[in-house]
């Protein structure tokens, strides 16, 4: 099947079952999708095989469109391929909340490092002193030779 065959079968399966606007939106979407995937390097056959049967896609679009028509006006927005309830969009966190979260993470990491160092302090101090003394001794031994 070619891209043109796929588009025609999809158009034929949708005509008369959904509004002309839904048909044109979906035809445009699938043409753009196929073209984009081909530009990415896939062959037309690979893209069409991944999409599957255009009649099955049409049936999904028809079902989704019918469900959107059965809801109260304004409750759902139509995207042609799927519907999403109003008020259920993803909310973005404000910048100040990201800053507070970042500062909290920095404080937690800092406190973990300080706690670890305070636990290891009785071990680290003698080791540092011993290493310093050994370094001084080695320096003088090398200097004398």
C-alpha positions, 0 to 999 in steps of 0.5 A, a space after each residue: 500500500 502506498 501513502 496515497 492508498 492509505 490516505 484514500 482508504 482512511 478518507 473513505 472510511 471516515 466520510 459520512 460518519 464524522 464531520 468534514 472538519 474531523 475528516 480533514 484534521 485527521 487526513 492532514 495529521 496522518 499525511 504530516 506524520 507519514 511525511 515526517 517519518 519518511 524524512 527521518 529515514 524510514 521507508 514509506 512501507 515501514 511507516 504504513 506498516 507501523 500505522 496499521 489498517 486505515 479502517 481500524 484507525 477510522 473506526 477509532 476516530 469515529 468512536 472517539 468522535 461519537 463519544 465527544 458528541 455524546 458529552 455535554 457541550 464544552 465538556 470535551 475538546 476535540 482533537 480529531 484523534 482523541 478527546 481530553 476532559 477540560 480541566 485535566 490538562 497538565 499543570 506546570 509548576 511555577 518557577 518559584 516552586 522549582 527554586 524552592 525544590 532545588 534549594 531543598 535538594 541542595 540543603 539535603 545533600 549538604 546535610 548528608 555530606 556534613 553528617 557523613 563527615 561528622 561520623 568519619 571525623 574521628 577516623 579522618 583527622 588521625 589519618 590526615 595527621 599521619 599522612 602529613 607527618 609521613 609527607 614531611 619525613 619523606 621530604 626531609 629524607 629526600 632532601 638529605 639524600 
